[in-house]
Amino acid sequence: MAEAHPVGFQWVMEAKGRGAKVFHVDPRFTRTSALADTYLPIRAGSDIALLGGIVRYILENELDFREYVLAYTNAATIVSDEFVDTEDLDGLFSGYDPRTHTYNERSWQYVGQEETTGYRAADRERDTAAGLRHESHGIPVGGQVRRDETLQHPRCVYQILKRHYSRYTPEMVERVCGIPHEKFLELARAWTENSGRERTGVLIYSVGWTQHTVGVQYIRTGAIIQLLLGNMGRPGGGVLALRGHASIQGSTDIPTLFNLLPGYLPMPNCHNHATFTDWVDSIRHPGQKGFWANARAFGASLLKAYWGDAATPENDFCYDYLPRMTGDHGTYQTVLNMIDGKVKGYFLLGQNPAVGSAHGKAQRLGMANLDWLVVRDLFMIESATFWKNSPEVETGEIVPEECRTEVFFIPAASHVEKEGTFTQTQRLLQWREKALDPPGDARSELWFFYHLGRIIRQKLAASEKPRDRAVRDLKWDYPTHGDLAEPSAEAVLKEINGYEVATGRPLSAFTEAKDDGSTAIGCWIYTGVYADGVNQAARRKSRHEQDWVAAEWGWAWPANRRILYNRASADPEGRPWSERKQYVWWDADKGEWTGYDVPDFEKKKPPTYRPPEGATGVQGLAGDDAFIMQGDGKGWLYVPSGLQDGPMPTHYEPAESPIRNPLYGQQANPTRKVYDNPINSVNPSPPQPHSDVFPYVFTVSRLTEHHTAGGMSRTVPRLAELQPEMFVEVSPELAGELGLAHLGWAHLISGRAAIEARVLVTDRLTPLRLDGRVIHQVWLPYHFGREGIVTGDSVNDLFGITLDPNVLIQESKVGTCDIRPGRRPTGPALLELVDDYRRRAEMTGGRQPIVTTDASEREVG
């Protein structure tokens, strides 16, 4: 955090100055480690083992915040007797199908609900990253669940969790992660002692935590700990994701993702959602509790914002204009489709896959097989020049004179040269003013897409083709200003906020959304950001003029709530758990919820409210159901449905690992997404033969001095001078073993590529002793490429493409490689080097086995 998010880290330092304990877990000793109370070195890719050990420590010692756990989690809920755990199936859960490498979730359900779910096409769910649609809402929970408030029933979630993590002992944590058990116990004691009725603790992770084949389950494990300790929905608690840059949260809220629409409404699927009603029912699940019962109003209002007058109840608000998902349309499938000649054109905005995405060679070869490519950026990045300046040009795999791709470089405005909002990790929207005009032909994204859309609509104005109706009927009437006809960003924000169609009145809350076409809302979770016709995101009221929650600085979705699920900051009766930590509470005199923050609960619903028999939607939530977007109103320690790889996080080795999984026969995530394509390969791992060809672990992250793929920072002279070359950090022990000289050269080889880097011999990396053998890890930054003032090889060239099955994010924080002293070869000799390693590792044909445990011979459960 100090290295990659230094501005935010100042608050950690302020907390430390007031007595907070800071622990840092990382494969490498960093600036954060230097300022932490305790540093724990960890083997890259083993975090679930560490966190699972914390879960075991909590449960074995009964250190959970019991009142909170009983009231606000599903710990007491009883699970089907059909469920079989990894402990009995050697690393698999019940319901695994080795033919599709997916789970049928039937056996994971709560008792009595086995028939309610589990019959979806699981491989289709994985291909469409269906897990991501549940980021802000839960899975259906039908009817009443059976619970054991004593937590003694052998199939209640609490006992299942306890059995599942029983083998994650301090000794096992040391064996898997390389963390000495005394350091582990120091962390466990501090975390539990700083949690409960009077105290809260926070878990902070950098966004790279997601970039693993079990990335979603990493975060799930952290959430389990925070729920057990009562740290969710309370000030000073939570799970905080440090995003890669300023508006990553915004780019999922109003998504740049293939499977989501604004406000986490899932994209319709061609197999399941033939009608508007089919689509909204798949979101609201008729009969389910919670606020997603209003999904019809959210969906109708979104389509009304898109198509205006053309969207009517009679034509289902132009629902048929929406594209349908037919399968995997993610970035990596798209790149492989480019290589196979299935994609004609591609837009790149604010990303640089030639350097910044896994398997750089595949990215560049894919872009070299397009008809056209549009690159909008501040500088001439590698994704615009790959056709003339890339490793593949040197090796002859791309011939500039023969490359068929026509590249259009469109200069872009920087964030200080345009107005609009950022939405950061706290869900806080902050308006930024334009500081100066962009130079030359540079334009904002808003200008580019508005005018591109305007021109396309003009060209189609006379078309009678049905396929063109969706474009012609778009509501596309944003006001413009200035000599360049820049569209009004505030007008766009007003549309995102939503308005009453008849009067144009901006809506004040998403509860005003209607399903009859009388409201239009661009993103329902943002409703309120333009309440009363005022740009709430532009508020800058000083902290000296308001209370500590600072509700009048910017605006947070939903409804300007600063902490989600803050009903959990009070006990079931509505009283603060702690006067020192009071946040929101029930005011019996006024008959409403009140506090420092906007209560994340129905304002007038008393803690004593119990839903009548058969109640659904919001009315189905009791007065102590704090997690109002979940199907049962509870925080989930155990997930009965909605995850592709299991109801509880389980330690699996990374897709590439030098060691055998110490916990289970199943080596890696059995549901991970792999692509069977000749360009893609995975280095062998135990129990496969020849894993010793790639004996070293490499991991990557960022430097303070550079930004993401380096397109912005490698062009700045002062930053380039501070970090002028690609380098690799190695321990003194490994340097001695391999004959690597400090500030000399080394090259690293995987089954995809070989790259070179300067050597930095440093104690920041510590050899780890695991099961009697030493594991060496090396670290590299991922900012370098072939354009800019300073250049170097790209570490992402070393990675293959293997994905988390829930959200289809790549494993790009851990891989295996070999390391040799000296510079890498060039030209055809570079291909010969990589091919030699592939032959020795027997990577020339066939697929890596997905399932390695004996249970793979049958369908389990």
N, C-alpha and C positions, 0 to 999 in steps of 0.2 A: 504493500500500500504506500509506503514511503517512496518507493522507486517509481511506481506507475501512477499513483494518485496522490501526489504530495500535498495538494491544496486541502483535500479531505483529511489527510493524515494529521494535519495540525490539531484537529479536534480530538484525535486519539491521544496526542501528546498533552492536550489540556486536561483530558480525563486522567491520564497517568499522573499529572501534577497534583490531582486531587485524590490520589490514592488508588486509582484503577490498576489492576494487574493486566499486563499485555503479554500474550503468548503468540509466537509466530511459528507456523509450521510451513516448511518450504524445503525443496531439495537443495537449495543454495542459501548460504548466509548472505543476506542483502542489507540494504540500508534500514529496512524494517527490523531485521534481526538485531541490528546494532542498537536499536532504541527500545527493543522489547525487554521485558523482565526475564523471559525464558525463550530460548530458541530450540525448536525440535526439528532436526534434520529428518527427512522422510524420503523413502524411495518413491520416485515419480510413479503415479498410477495406483498407489496402495491406500488411498485416503479412507475408503470404506472400512478397511480393517482397523484403522485408528479410531474412527468415529464409532464403529460397532463396539470397540472396546470401551468407549465412554458409555454407550448405552448399557452394556453389560454391567459396568461399574455402578451405574445409577440403580438398575433393577436388582442386582444381587445385594446391594446395601440398603435398598428401600429408601433411596434419597430423592425419589420423585416428589413433586409438589402434589401430594395425594388429592387434596380437595379440588385443585385446578384440574388434575387429570381426570377425576371422576366426572366433574361437571362439564368439561369442555372438549374432551377427546373421546374417541371410540374405544378406549382401553377396556371398557366393560362389555362391549358388544361381542356376541358369540358367533364364531365362524363355523361354516358348514363342516360336518364330519367327513366330507369328501376331500377336504384339503390335506395335502401332504407336503411337508416342508423340505427344503434343501438338505436338512440334517439327515433325512431318511432316504433321500434320492441322490446323494453324492453331488450336490450342487445344482440340481434341477428342482423346480416346483412341479406339483401335479398339473396335468393338462398339457404337457409339452408334446408337440408333434415334430419328430425329427425330419419329416419329409419337407415341411415348410419352415422349420426352425422358428416356430411361433407357438404361443400359448393359447389354449381355449380357457377362458377365465371362469367357467362355470363353477369349478371346485373352490375358487377363491372367495365366493360370495358369503354374505352373512347367512346363518342358518335359516332355512325356510325361503330363501330368495334365489336358490340355485337356478330357477327357471327364468329369472328376470333379465339375465344378460349372459354374455359369454359365447354367443353364437355368431358374432360378427366375423367377417372374413379377416382373420388376424393379419395375414400377409398384406392384405389391402390396407388395413389400418396402419401398418408400419410404412408402407410405401407413401402414404399421404401424411406422415408425421402426425397421426391423429392425436397423440398424447399432448401436442402443443395446444390444441384447442381447449384443453382443460386448465390452461394457465390461470384463468381467473374464475373458473366455476367447476363444480364437482360433478361426479357421475351420478346417475339416478339411483336412489335407494327406495325401493318399493315398500310402502306400508310401514308398520311398526317393526323395530328390530328387538331381538331378545337380548337382555343384558343381565350381567351378574355384578351387582354393585359391590360385592365382597372381593371381586377380582380373583376368586379361587377356582372358578370353572376351568377345566383343563383346556377348553377351546375358546376361552375369551381372549381378546386381542392381547391383553397384558401378559397372559401366560404363554401365548404363542411367541410373542416378542422375546420373552425371557428365555425360552428354549432355543429360539433361533440364534440369539447372540451368546449363548452359554459358552461356546468354544472360543470366543473372542477375548481371551484372557490377556493380562499384561504380557505374559510370556509369548503368546501368539502374536500380539501386536509387535513385539520386538523381532520375532522371527520373520514376519511379513514385511514390516515397514522399516526395520532397522533402528527404531527409536528405543533407547534404553528404557527398561520398564520403570526405573525410578523417575525418569522425566515424564513418562506417560502418567504415572500416578500423581505427580505434581500438577499436571494439567487437569486431571480428573477431579482432584480435590478442590482446586481453585474454582473450576467451573461450577461444581455443585454447591460449594460454600457461598458462592456469589449469586445464588439463585434461590427463589422461593418467595415467601410472602413479603419479606422486607427488601429483597435485593433482586436485581435482574442482571443478566449478562448477555452480550451480543456476539453473534457469529458473523464475521465479515469474510467474504471470499472475493477474489478477483475473477473476472469473467472467464478466464482460462480454465477455471474449475469445471466448466461445462464441456470443455473440448476433450472428452474421453468417451469411450464406448459405453461407459456407465455414468456419464455426466449427470443425467437427470437423477440417478440414484445417489450420487454424491450429495446433491442438495437435499434430497429426501432424507438422508441420514441426519444431516444437520437439522432439518425441521423436526425430526423425531426427538432429538435431544432437547431442542428448544421447547417443544410441547411438554415433554416429561418434566422439565424444570420450570414450567410456567412462565416462559420468556416470550411468548407470542401475544401480540395485541397489547403489550405493556410498554411504557416508556423505558428506554435503556435496554430493550430486548430486541428480538427479531432476528431475521437472517437477511443481511444486507449484501446485495450483489454490486460490486464496483464495476460499472460498465466500461466498455472499451473507449468510448468518448461521449460527447455531451448529450446526444439524443438517441442512444441505443434503445432506451425504454420507449421513446416516442416512435421508433421505427418498428416496434412490435405492437404498440397501441393502435397506430394507424399504419398498417403493416407493409413492410417490404418483403413479406413472406408469401410463398405460393399457396398456402393452405388456409390463410386467415383473411377475413374482412375486418374493417375497423371495429374496435371494441370487442375483439376476440370472438366475433361471430364466425363460425367455420365456413369455409368455402363449400358450396354444394358439391355433392359427389354424383357423377352420372349414373351410378348403380343404385343409389338409395334415395335420391331427392328429386323425383320427377316433378313434383309440384311445390308451390310455395308452402303449403301446409305440411308436406312431408319434411321440408327443410326446417321450418321453425319448430315442429314437434320433436325433431332430433336434438334440438337445443334445449327446449323447455321441458321435454319429457312429461307429457300430461300426467298429472297425479303426483308429481314430485314437489317436495317442499322447496322454499327458497326463492330468491329474487329472479332467478332465471325463468320463472313462470311468465315473466313479461317479455319473453323473447320475440313474440309476434309483433309487439309494438316497436321493439328495437329494430327488427328486420324491415318492417314496413316503412319506418321513418328513414332508414338508410336508403332504401330503394327510391323513396320520394325525393331525397336529397340528390340522388344520382340523376333521375329522369323527370323530375318536376311534373309538369302538367300531363305528360304522357303516362305517368304512373298512377293508375286508378285501382280501386278495389276490384273492379270488374276484370281487369287483366292481371290480377295478382301483383300490381305495382311493378309491372315489367320484369317480373322474376325470370322469365324465359330469356331475358337479355344477359343474365349473369353467366359467365363461363362455368363449366363443370369440370371438376377434377376427374381425370381418368386413370390416375396412378401417381407415380413419383415424378414430380415436376421440379424437384429441388435442384440446387446449383450443380451438384456433382453428377447427377443423372444427365442434366442438360449438357455439361461439358463432354461426357462420354457420347452423348447423342451428336454433338458437333463433330467429334472424331469420326463417327459413323456416317456423317453426311446427312443427318436428319434435321439440322437447324440451319436456317438461311441467314438470319440476322440476329444481332445481339446489341443491347444497350449496356454500357457500364457507367455508373454514376457513383462517385465516392468510394470506389473500391478498385483494387489493383490485383486481380487474381494471378497474374503472371508472377507475382512475388508473394502476395498475401494469403493465397489459398493453398491447401494441401495438394501435393503432387503437382508442382509447378510445371513439369514437363507436359503432363496431360492438359493442363490449362492452356499452355502455349500452342500445343499441337491442335487443340480444339479450335482456338481462335484463328489458327492458320487455315482452317477448312470451312470458313464462312463465305457468304457472298459479300456481306458488309458488316462492319463493326462501328458503332458510335461510342466514342470515349469522351465523356465530359469530365474535365479535371482542371486543376489549377496549373499543372505542369505536364510536360510530355513524359508520362509515366511508362513503365515497362510494358503495360498492357496495350499501349499505343505504338510501341516500337519493336515488339517481339519479332516482327517479320524481317527486321534487318539487324537486330542487336540482341541475340539470345544464345544460350549454349547450343541450341539446335541448329543455328546458322553455322556455328563452328564445326559441328559434327556432320553437317550436310543433310540433316533431317528436315530443315526448312531452307529452301532456296529462294532468296528474295525476289529474283526475277520471275519465279514461277508461283509464288504464293498468291492464291486466288482471292484473298480477302482485301476488300477496299476499306480502308480505315478512315473514318471521319473524326477528326479531333475538334471538339467544340469547347472553347475556353469557358471556364466556370467562374462564377463569383465566389469569393470566400465568405465565411460566416460574418465577417465584419462589413461586408459589402452588400448585405441584404437584410431585410427585417423578417421577423417571424418569431417562433417559439422554439425553445429546447425543452424536452421533457427528460429530466434526469432520473437517477435510480430511485429517488424518493417519490417518484410519480409527480414531481413538482414541475409545473409549466412556468417558465420565466420568459418574458418577452425581451427580445433584443432589438435595439434600435440600429438602423444602418449608420455606420460611422462615416463612410465615404463611398463614392461611386466606384463600381468595378472598372478596371482599365480596359481600353480598347473594345474588343468584341465580347468580352466576358459578360455573361448573363447569369441570373439566378435560375435555379431549377423551376421556380414558379413561372418565370418569364418563358423559359424554354418549353415547358409542357403546355402552358396555356396557349401559346401561339402555335405550337405544333398541332395541338388539338383543333384550334381555330382554322388552320389551313386545311387539315384533313377534312373537317366538316364542310368547308367550302367546296372542296373537290367532290364530295359525296352528295352535295345538296340536291342534285337532280337524279340521283340514283333511285331506282325502284327495286333494287335487289333486297330481299329480306335480310340478308346477312349484314347490310349496312344500316338497318333501322336503329340498332343499339347506339351507334355513333351519332346518327342524325338526331335522335330524340334526347340526347344528353342535355341536361341543364348546364349551359356553358356560357354564362353571362356575367363574369366577374368584371367589376369596374377597373379601369386602368388609369395611370397618371404618369406625367412626365414625358419627356421627349422620346423615351424608349418604350412607352406604353407598358410600363411595369404593372402587372396585376396587383390589386390591393390585398396584402397579406391579412389585414384585419377582416376584410370581407370573407376570406377563406376561413378564418377563425370563427366568424359568426356562423358560417354554414356548418362547420364542425360542431359547434356548440348546439345548434339546432334552433328552429324557430317555428312559430305558428304560421301555417301556410296562408291563412286568410288575412292576417294582419301584419305579418312580418315580425311580430314581437319575439325577441330572443327568449328562449326557454330558460328557466332558472334551475331546474333539476330534472334528472332522467325520469323521475316519477311522472312527469308531465307528458311523456311519450305516449302516443295513441296509435292504435293499429288500424285506423280507418282512413289514413291518408291526410289527416288534418295537421300532422306535424312532420317536419323534415329534419333529420339529424345526421350529420356526417360521421359522428363517432359518439355513441350514447354515453360512454363513460366520461367524456369530456363536457357533458352538458352542465352548465353553470360557469364555465370559464368566460362566457360573455353575458352573464346574467345582468339584467337591467340595462342592456346595451353598453355595458362598461367592460373594457378589456381587463379582466381580473388578473391575467398573467403579467400585466405591466405594473402591478402594485409594488411599491418600494417603501412601505412604511418602516421606519427605523425600529430596531429592536428596543430602543429606549422609550418608544411610545406605545408598546403593546406587551402582552405577557410572553412568557418564554416559548410558547408554541408558535408564535409569530404567524398567525393565520392570515395576516394581511401583507405578507411578503409572497408575491406570486400566487399561484393557485394549484392545488393538488387534486388529482382525480382519485376516487369519485367524490363529488360534493364537497371538495376542499378538505377532506379528511387527511390528517397527517400520519396517522397510524391506522392501518387496516385492522379490522376485527377488534377494535378497542373496547367493545363490550366485555372482553375477557380481562380488562384491567380492573373490573369490579367482581366481587364474588357472586354466586348465584342469586343472592338476595338483593344485589345491586349496590352493595357497599364496597368502597375501595378496599382491596386486599391490604393496603398499607396507606396510612395517612401521608407518609413521605413520598409514596409513589402514586398517589391518587391522580386520576386522569379523566375518566368519565364515570358518572354514578347516577343512580336513580334518586330523583328529588320527589319524595312522597307528597310533600305539601303542594307542589305544582303538578304532580302527576305526569312527570316527563323525565327523560334522560337529559342530563346536562353535564358540564365539565369544561375543561380547557379546550378540548378538540370537538369537532363535529361528531356526535355519537354515530358509530357504525352499526346502527340498529334503528328499528322503528321508534320514533321519538316518544310516542304515547303508549307503547306496549310495556306493561308492567312486568317485573321479574316473575310474578306469580301466574302470568298467563299460561294456560295450557290449551292447546288446539282441540277443538271438538273432533269427534270421530270422523275420519275421512277428509279432514281439512288438507288442502294442498296449497302450493305457492307460498306467498308470504304468510298467509294465515296458518299454514302448517308448522311454522316455527314457534317453538315455545319461548317463553320469556327469558330462558337461560340458554338458548341455542345461539352461542356467540359467533359461530362461524357461518354467517348467513348465506354464503354462496355455495355451501356444501349441501349435498342432497339430504343429509341428516342433521345439519346444523353443527356438526362436530369437526374438530381438527383430527385428521387421520394419521394415526400411528401406523396403521395397516391399511393398504389400499386395495379394496376388493375388486376394483375395475378401473381401467383407464391407463394402466401402464403396460407396456409391451414385455417387460423383462422381470416381472415379479411383484408381489404385493409388499415385499420388504427388501431393502437394499442388502445385497450379498456381495462379498468380495470375489471378484473375478480378476484375473490378470489382464493387463492391457493386451490388445491384439498382437503386439510384439513385445515379448518379454524373454529375458534370459533364464528365468527360473520356472519351475513347476509350481502350480497353485498349491500352497501349503495346506489349504483348508478343505478343498474338494477335488474330486476327480475331474470335474468340469473345469477346464483351464480358463477360458475367456467367456464373455457374455454370450450365451447360446442363442440369443435373438439378435445379435448385432447385425447391422445392414452391411452386406458385402456386395461388391459389383464384380460379376464374372466377366471381365473384359481383358483382352490380351495386354492392354496398356497398364492395367492395374495388377499389383501383386502385393503379397504380405510376406515379410521376412518370417522364416520358420521359428516357432517357439516350442518348448517342451509340451507334450511328449513327442513332437515331431523330431526326426533326426536332423542333424546339421544346424541346430540353433547356435552352436558355437562359432559358426561363420560370422555371426554378428554379435559379439559378446558384450558390447558396451551399451549402456542406456544413455540416450541424449534427451534433453528437455529444453524448452525454449520459453522466453518471455521477453518483456520489453525493457528498454532503457529510458530513463527520465529525459535524456537529450534527444530522443527520436520519437516519432509518432507513427504507429501502426506499420504499414509496409514501407514507410520512409519517403513517400512521394512529396510530402510537405516539408519534412525536416532535412532530408539530404540535399535540398536545394538552398538551405539557409547557411551562409558561410560560417557563422559563429557556432551553430550546432554541429555542422560538419567538422569543424576544427576540434570540438570537444570529443566527438566520437568518430574518428576518421576512417576506421577500417572494420571490416567483418572480423570477428575473433571468436575463439572458443576457450572457455575456462575449463581447466583440468586441475586435478589435485597434484601435489608434488609426488605422491606415490605413483600415480598413473604416468606422469611425465617421465619418472625414472624408469618405469617398466617398459615404456614404448620408445624411449630415447627422444622425447619431445623437448625442444629448447625454448625457454622463455623468450617471447617476441619473435620466435622463428615461425615456420609454417607447418601446418598439418592438413591432411585431407581426410574427410569422413566419407564412408561408402555405405549405402544401403542398397536394397534390391531395385531401386528406382534411379538413383543418381549418385554422383560423387561431387562434393563441394570442398573448397579450400578455405582456410581461415588462419589468421594469426593466432599464436598460442599465448594464452595468459595463464601462467602457473600460479595457483592461488589456493590458500587454505579455505576459501569460501565453499569449496566442495570437499566433502568428507567421504572416503570409502566406507561402505556399509558392510557389516558382516552378517550374512543371512545363512542360517543352516550350515555354518562351518565354512562358507565360501565368501569371498570378498566380491562385492558388486561395485563397479565403478560407474559413476554418472558424470556426464559432462554437460555443460550449459552453453547455449548460443543465443544471441539476439536475433529477432526475425525482421529487422528493418532494412536489410541491404538488398540491392539489385544493381542493374547495369546503367541506370540513368541518374543524373544529379551530379553534384560536386564531388561527392565521395561514393565509391561503388564497391561492390563485393558480391560474392555468391549468395544465393537465397537458401536459407536453411529449410524452407518449406519444400524445396525440391526433394529432400530426403524422405518425406512422408508419402505413404500410400493413402488410399481412400477406404477407410472403414468408419462406420457411423454408429452413433447412438440410435437405437431403434425407435425411441419415442419422439425425437425432434429432428433426427437426421443431421446432427452436427458431427463434424469430423473429429477423429482422435488425432489431435495435433499438438499435444503437450508431452507426449512420450513415444519413443520409438527405439529401435535397436540399430546399431551400426558397427562397423569396424573403423579403426583409426590408424593412420600411417603417418610417419613424419614426412615432411617435404610437401611440395606443391603437387596438385593433381595433374594428370596428363591433360592434353587438349586435343581437340579434333577427334578423328576416328579412334585414337588411342583411349579417349575417355569412354567411349562405348565399349571398347574391348575390356577395359578394367571392370566396368559394371557387369558385363556379360560373364566374365570369369567368376565373379562372386555368385551370380545367379546359377551358374553351372555347379559350383561347389555346394551351393545350398539346395540344389535340385528344385529351383524355382521356375524351370522352363516349361512346365505344363501341369495341369490339374489344379484343383481348388484346395485351399487350406481346409482341413476338417473343422466344422463348426462345433460339433458335439464330441467331447472326449471321454465322458464318463460311460461306464458300462450300461447305464440306464438308457442310453441312446438307441439300444436295439429294439425298443418297443415304445409305443405311445404310453406316456405316463399319466395315470389317472383317467 
